[in-house]
Amino acid sequence: MKHTMKAIAAGCAVLLLLAPAMPARAAVTKNKPHETTDTLYSVASVSKIFAVTAVMQLADEGKIDLDAPVTDYLPDFRLADSRYQDITVRMLMNHRSGLMGSCYGDTMFFGDRSERAHINFLEHLSSERLKAAPGAFVCYCNDGFELLSLIAERVSGESFTDYVEKHICVPLDLQQTGTPWNAFETDEQVRVFYQGKSELPAEYDMTVGAGGVLSTAPELSRFGTAFFTGNNVLLSEKSKAEMKRCYEENKAPNGCGLGWDSVGDADYTAAGVQVLSKGGDLVNQHAELYVAPDENTSIAVCSAGGSSSAAKMLAAALMDIALEEKGITVTHSKLEEKETVDTVPAEYLQYEGLYLTGEALVRVTFPDRKYMQVETLTEVRCKRTQYMYTTDGGFVKTEGNIASGRAVQTADRETLYFCELGGEVYIRSEQWFGDDSLGYSKYETYSAQRAEANPLSGSESVQAAWEARSGMPYYLVSGKFSDASFSAQNRMTLIAAEGYVGNWKIIDKNHAQACLHIPSDASRDLTDLECKTENGIEYLYLRDSNYKYIAGNSIPDFTTDLREVQLTTDAAAWYNIGSNAYRTVTLDIPEHASVYVYDKFGQITYSSFMKNRSSTVPLPANGMIVFVGETGGTVGVQQSGG
């Protein structure tokens, strides 16, 4: 095995392989210094390539037809939408299933495992609708790959963990690759840090087909060699060709394959090279796999901290070096100023109005036809962003005052274009990522759709109900004590305007519906909202995401006389800390329980998962504290100060 480059940094491992030769058996040293090439990372959504590989192997054996309905292999798969019967196995792989997106609850844990999400997955889906007709458009979907793992289990008769071990890891001699069920050695895990300071246990994704695989950078890179042209250790040439075929018409520069995020980066294509790429993100761990099948080059980047975007940039830079060694020069696009015009053509006035993005409802206007303004209406911090008209018919984002002539184009040259597709008006965005040394790559997607008017006049009770909720935070209460969601998805705030709340369309006093149908990832991870009153307390349910939140106005104060907190399974206990900035607490936390403290901005100041934490915990003024555990458990509280 020829290693032309091996780079190890704190929390980051990179390996590049140029040949599919099998390495010698890896030796794992216990109590080794962090981080080395033996360090385990969660590869997050790069796991999807493992799930696709499993199903493609079964297809090679004639046991699966990619264009057969999913129900042929999972007869108990159903949705509350009869169109689910039209979803094929291929649609799960190329993100065309129309499924709502992602069941996140009960899936991500700190140093812990749970089968609950996997066992209950089909039951969870049974109450969902579809966001689009199967096959209508590409939209990233985690749930489709968890279904693939179930298909592999049913058809093979093996658990997904055992299947990956026997049919992927053994043929490639991957000895440190698997799922949390067989690769769970804490002394081999990468260290992760909250905001670069406090060390936390590594998190594990229990949706094994969508994001649960663990590996090392060398072994992930070796897995990539299985897709080299002529390497049939895992798959036939026919199956590999299916995987690297473009399935996305509307984003021509890259296009997704079966599992792959991109199967044709424009800059590499111009150099005569096809590059396949897949990235992934958990809360604290990230990965990127780059493979050039015809050039026998595979690059893996794994990191704790950063993002998959940063990992992707590093992988691209390494790919350029590897190809340069082969005599192939890749020229990346240069970032240039857009040529702007100080008057917006009158024809664009027809596009004024309300639009939905992946985050909010926005209003588009053209003040005095001098520029375009996008104003967010349903976010906590509403903002106005200005765009100047360009000679290529777009609108480039600017910073500064346009009227004074001091506006400058943003570093990513974000440019918006109006377009009509299938009778709908969309906004297509174009952004550039990279820098002068590594080069730039362009990312294009549909980012917004024109919103239908949803007047609530005449429905005073409906309007009053959502106005009462507008601006009030809701706090996560569902989840196991080890659920990493309490460090990332612990709070949400609803802002209502123009018949919408966030980017949900208000239906009645207690329901709001996701209505995005943007042919891009802007429509990923959709869920409908439902508010329910239980024992006099309002809760917010995100059914499709499998989350439950409590209304902020129902949360009690953390009073100075509180001496213990009774725990209840799936019912985290939240408290307002109050304005006293000098109180401290000493907590007696039982097994299978956790405590988090947040400041007034929602940032974590303490978690019982932090290593080397003090037993004395300062309580930040106007912050929050939450206790998570199991029924029957009790957290003891000793207070001082104030």
C-alpha positions, -999 to 999 in steps of 0.1 A, spaced: 0 0 0 15 33 -11 9 62 12 18 94 -6 3 116 22 -6 109 58 -16 138 80 -26 136 116 -36 166 137 -54 171 169 -89 158 164 -84 153 127 -72 123 107 -66 121 69 -55 93 47 -50 90 10 -47 57 -8 -36 53 -44 -39 15 -48 -64 -11 -37 -38 -34 -22 -46 -50 11 -26 -38 41 -12 -59 69 -34 -65 99 -36 -33 119 -23 -34 155 -45 -16 180 -26 -3 210 -45 4 242 -40 36 261 -23 51 231 -19 89 228 -47 108 210 -51 110 180 -35 84 157 -45 65 126 -61 40 149 -84 65 164 -121 58 158 -145 84 144 -181 83 136 -182 88 98 -218 101 101 -236 102 68 -207 86 49 -224 55 65 -250 58 37 -224 44 12 -221 13 35 -259 9 34 -260 13 -4 -231 -11 -8 -250 -38 12 -281 -35 -9 -262 -34 -41 -244 -66 -31 -277 -82 -26 -288 -69 -60 -257 -84 -76 -269 -117 -61 -303 -113 -77 -320 -110 -43 -331 -73 -47 -345 -55 -77 -337 -18 -73 -369 -7 -91 -392 -29 -71 -414 -13 -44 -399 -12 -9 -430 -31 3 -417 -62 -17 -389 -65 9 -406 -47 39 -442 -57 37 -449 -40 71 -436 -7 57 -465 18 54 -473 55 57 -505 75 63 -503 83 25 -512 56 0 -485 68 -24 -459 51 -2 -466 20 -23 -449 37 -52 -415 42 -34 -388 19 -49 -355 8 -35 -337 30 -59 -356 61 -47 -343 55 -12 -308 55 -25 -311 87 -47 -332 108 -23 -363 107 -44 -386 88 -20 -407 119 -10 -403 109 27 -405 137 52 -368 135 61 -353 124 94 -364 108 127 -339 124 150 -353 116 184 -337 86 202 -309 84 177 -279 103 190 -262 95 223 -232 104 243 -212 73 250 -243 52 250 -264 29 228 -301 23 223 -321 1 199 -353 20 205 -352 41 174 -343 11 152 -370 -12 167 -397 15 165 -387 29 131 -414 14 109 -441 22 135 -429 58 136 -431 61 99 -466 46 98 -482 79 109 -463 101 84 -474 116 51 -452 122 21 -439 157 13 -438 149 -24 -448 122 -48 -422 94 -50 -397 102 -77 -408 139 -80 -375 154 -71 -342 149 -52 -342 160 -16 -317 147 10 -334 121 32 -319 102 62 -349 80 68 -345 64 33 -312 50 43 -324 36 76 -350 18 55 -322 4 33 -305 -10 64 -338 -28 72 -341 -41 37 -306 -55 39 -315 -72 72 -347 -88 59 -332 -100 27 -300 -113 42 -314 -126 75 -285 -109 93 -285 -78 114 -270 -47 96 -241 -48 120 -233 -84 112 -239 -79 75 -214 -50 73 -189 -70 93 -191 -102 72 -197 -88 37 -178 -55 38 -153 -54 66 -139 -89 62 -133 -88 24 -115 -55 29 -97 -65 61 -113 -35 80 -108 -44 116 -118 -11 132 -149 -4 112 -185 -12 122 -215 1 140 -218 11 177 -228 -25 184 -194 -39 174 -170 -10 174 -177 4 208 -143 8 225 -142 40 244 -104 41 247 -101 42 209 -126 70 204 -116 105 192 -118 132 218 -146 157 212 -148 191 229 -177 216 235 -166 249 220 -131 236 219 -128 236 258 -147 209 277 -142 173 267 -173 152 261 -178 116 253 -180 108 216 -215 106 203 -230 77 185 -257 77 158 -280 47 162 -296 50 128 -269 27 115 -278 28 79 -280 66 77 -252 77 100 -240 51 125 -209 36 111 -176 41 129 -141 38 113 -106 52 112 -93 74 84 -71 47 70 -99 21 70 -125 46 56 -101 54 28 -95 17 21 -133 13 19 -132 39 -8 -109 17 -29 -138 -8 -33 -152 16 -59 -121 18 -80 -127 6 -116 -117 -30 -119 -119 -37 -82 -147 -62 -77 -140 -72 -42 -174 -59 -30 -194 -50 -61 -198 -57 -98 -189 -30 -123 -226 -28 -131 -235 -19 -96 -207 6 -92 -218 22 -125 -253 25 -111 -240 42 -80 -219 68 -98 -246 77 -123 -261 112 -119 -297 112 -107 -303 149 -103 -313 170 -133 -317 204 -115 -282 208 -101 -261 201 -131 -227 210 -117 -225 180 -93 -256 158 -91 -261 130 -66 -256 93 -73 -268 63 -53 -257 74 -19 -230 97 -32 -236 135 -26 -218 143 -58 -208 122 -88 -194 149 -112 -178 180 -97 -175 204 -126 -138 213 -121 -127 176 -120 -150 168 -149 -133 195 -170 -99 178 -162 -113 145 -175 -117 130 -140 -149 117 -123 -148 123 -85 -173 107 -62 -178 124 -28 -198 118 4 -198 139 35 -213 136 69 -219 155 102 -229 146 137 -230 171 165 -192 170 170 -178 146 144 -175 150 107 -162 131 77 -156 133 40 -148 105 15 -134 114 -20 -129 87 -46 -116 90 -82 -125 55 -95 -105 56 -127 -75 71 -111 -74 46 -82 -74 74 -56 -93 74 -23 -92 101 3 -108 101 38 -109 130 62 -123 125 97 -125 152 123 -138 161 157 -148 198 155 -151 218 123 -176 206 98 -181 184 68 -176 215 46 -141 219 61 -134 182 56 -146 185 20 -122 214 13 -93 194 27 -102 163 8 -104 183 -24 -70 198 -18 -55 164 -13 -73 151 -44 -57 179 -64 -22 168 -51 -28 132 -58 -40 139 -94 -10 163 -99 13 134 -91 -4 115 -119 1 143 -143 -34 156 -141 -38 193 -133 -72 205 -120 -80 241 -125 -105 255 -101 -128 284 -109 -117 318 -98 -138 340 -76 -147 372 -95 -168 403 -88 -202 402 -103 -210 431 -127 -239 450 -112 -265 474 -125 -281 501 -103 -316 497 -117 -338 466 -114 -357 458 -146 -395 463 -143 -401 427 -152 -388 416 -118 -416 434 -99 -438 404 -106 -417 384 -82 -424 407 -52 -441 389 -23 -438 362 3 -414 332 0 -406 302 21 -370 291 28 -358 261 47 -359 282 78 -384 310 76 -410 331 58 -394 360 40 -407 390 20 -390 400 -12 -393 436 -24 -375 460 -49 -372 494 -31 -374 521 -58 -362 494 -82 -326 501 -70 -320 467 -54 -337 436 -40 -344 433 -3 -351 400 15 -367 405 49 -372 376 73 -405 377 90 -406 346 112 -372 344 129 -363 356 164 -338 380 149 -355 393 118 -331 409 93 -330 427 60 -305 415 34 -299 435 2 -289 422 -33 -278 442 -63 -290 433 -98 -263 417 -120 -258 417 -157 -264 379 -158 -299 383 -145 -292 376 -109 -290 395 -76 -257 394 -57 -257 397 -19 -240 429 -6 -229 443 27 -229 480 35 -251 508 23 -262 505 -14 -276 541 -15 -242 555 -4 -223 535 -29 -203 517 -2 -219 483 -6 -195 454 -13 -203 419 -25 -201 392 2 -171 368 2 -192 338 -11 -207 359 -39 -242 346 -30 -264 353 -60 -301 346 -63 -320 340 -96 -358 337 -101 -370 308 -121 -402 290 -128 -405 252 -127 -436 231 -129 -458 261 -125 -441 272 -93 -418 302 -87 -385 294 -71 -354 312 -61 -322 295 -71 -290 304 -52 -254 302 -62 -226 304 -37 -188 299 -39 -168 281 -13 -130 278 -8 -101 303 -8 -74 316 -30 -49 289 -22 -72 259 -24 -95 272 -52 -132 277 -52 -162 254 -60 -197 266 -68 -228 253 -50 -261 257 -67 -295 249 -53 -331 260 -51 -334 278 -18 -369 293 -17 -404 289 -31 -432 315 -35 -456 311 -6 -494 308 -9 -514 335 9 -528 322 41 -550 350 56 -563 343 91 -587 372 91 -621 359 103 -603 333 123 -595 354 154 -592 325 177 -566 308 154 -546 340 150 -548 347 188 -535 312 196 -504 316 175 -498 352 184 -497 340 221 -470 315 212 -450 338 190 -417 346 205 -420 320 233 -393 294 236 -401 257 238 -377 233 255 -370 196 246 -384 171 271 -383 138 252 -352 117 251 -330 94 271 -305 109 297 -276 103 272 -295 119 242 -271 144 225 -301 164 214 -299 182 248 -266 197 236 -279 207 202 -316 207 196 -327 217 231 -348 247 223 -369 262 196 -388 295 193 -419 300 171 -425 334 154 -458 339 136 -465 362 107 -488 364 76 -505 331 84 -473 312 89 -452 302 119 -415 297 111 -419 281 76 -450 262 86 -484 271 73 -509 276 101 -539 252 97 -558 258 129 -553 268 166 -530 238 173 -516 226 140 -492 240 114 -481 221 84 -448 219 65 -455 229 30 -421 232 14 -418 214 -20 -385 229 -31 -366 205 -54 -335 206 -33 -322 200 2 -341 231 14 -370 207 18 -351 182 39 -361 172 74 -397 184 73 -422 178 101 -456 190 109 -463 208 142 -489 200 168 -496 218 201 -513 198 228 -524 206 264 -516 179 289 -525 184 326 -528 221 320 -494 224 303 -488 230 266 -464 208 246 -452 211 211 -448 179 191 -426 176 160 -440 142 152 -419 134 121 -387 143 139 -398 125 170 -393 154 194 -415 168 222 -411 203 237 -426 221 267 -439 257 265 -415 281 282 -443 297 302 -449 264 320 -414 261 333 -410 267 371 -383 287 388 -352 270 404 -360 282 439 -334 284 467 -353 258 488 -352 231 461 -333 201 475 -341 173 450 -355 167 415 -376 136 408 -368 122 374 -393 108 348 -385 89 317 -390 110 285 -400 140 306 -369 162 312 -374 187 341 -365 223 332 -361 252 355 -356 289 351 -325 299 371 -335 336 377 -315 368 380 -292 358 409 -257 355 394 -240 342 426 -257 309 434 -239 276 431 -252 240 434 -237 207 443 -254 179 425 -257 143 434 -265 127 400 -274 90 400 -265 65 372 -286 69 340 -292 106 346 -277 139 333 -279 176 340 -272 205 317 -269 242 326 -273 269 300 -267 307 301 -292 333 289 -280 328 253 -287 291 254 -250 282 255 -240 252 277 -220 262 308 -221 228 324 -230 192 315 -226 162 336 -210 146 305 -181 170 307 -149 152 318 -130 165 348 -160 187 358 -162 203 392 -188 191 417 -197 227 424 -217 242 395 -222 280 392 -257 290 380 -256 318 353 -281 346 357 -313 342 337 -301 308 324 -318 274 325 -311 240 341 -325 207 329 -325 173 346 -329 142 324 -332 106 336 -354 76 343 -385 72 364 -376 65 400 -343 84 399 -336 115 420 -310 142 417 -299 156 450 -294 194 451 -273 214 476 -274 252 471 -252 279 483 -246 316 476 -271 343 468 
